[in-house]
């Protein structure tokens, strides 16, 4: 399925749009990690929870649950909030 990558994670993928697979968001993140080592840690914390500055949207609907089911035709967008002073 199509995954849209935010600018702060482009150092891993080198492209804004990639293909990945998985029947859940958690499996999708595992596939992204397989293809782009190190990217998972930027999105998922040590307790296997979404980091507070990361949002996942499936077909333009925000998802709060890594166990959300996915279909091969879905589009997933990863959004990373920027902070600083």
C-alpha positions in Angstrom: 0.0 0.0 0.0 1.0 3.6 -0.4 2.7 5.3 2.6 3.3 9.0 2.6 6.5 10.0 4.5 6.9 13.3 6.4 9.9 15.4 5.7 11.7 14.7 9.0 11.8 10.9 8.1 13.1 11.4 4.5 16.6 10.7 5.6 15.5 7.1 6.0 13.4 6.6 2.8 14.9 9.3 0.4 11.4 9.6 -1.0 8.1 11.0 0.1 6.0 8.1 -1.0 6.9 4.4 -0.5 5.2 1.0 -0.7 4.8 -1.2 2.3 2.6 -4.0 3.4 0.9 -5.3 6.6 -2.6 -6.2 7.7 -2.3 -3.8 10.7 -0.5 -0.5 11.3 1.9 -2.4 13.6 2.7 -4.8 10.8 3.1 -1.9 8.4 5.7 -0.3 10.7 7.6 -3.6 10.9 7.7 -3.7 7.1 8.9 -0.1 6.9 11.6 -1.0 9.4 12.6 -3.9 7.3 13.0 -1.7 4.3 14.4 1.4 6.1 16.3 0.3 9.2 16.0 2.8 12.1 12.7 4.4 11.0 10.5 2.5 13.5 12.3 4.0 16.5 11.4 7.5 15.3 7.7 6.5 15.3 7.2 3.9 18.0 8.6 4.1 21.6 10.1 1.4 23.8 6.6 0.4 25.1 5.4 -0.2 21.5 3.2 2.9 21.6 3.0 5.7 19.0 5.4 8.5 19.9 3.5 11.6 21.0 4.6 13.7 18.0 3.7 11.1 15.4 0.2 10.7 13.9 -1.0 8.0 11.5 -3.8 8.7 9.0 -5.5 5.8 7.1 -7.4 7.1 4.2 -7.4 10.6 5.7 -8.8 9.4 9.0 -6.6 9.6 12.1 -5.8 6.3 13.7 -4.8 6.0 17.4 -4.4 2.2 17.4 -1.5 0.2 16.0 -3.8 -2.8 15.8 -6.0 -1.0 13.2 -6.7 -3.3 10.3 -5.4 -2.3 6.9 -6.3 -3.3 3.3 -3.8 -3.4 0.4 -5.7 -0.5 -1.2 -5.4 1.8 1.8 -3.3 4.9 1.9 -1.3 5.7 5.1 0.0 9.1 5.8 2.5 9.6 8.6 2.6 13.1 10.1 5.3 14.3 12.5 4.7 17.4 14.5 7.6 19.8 14.7 8.5 21.5 18.0 11.2 23.8 19.2 11.7 27.3 20.5 
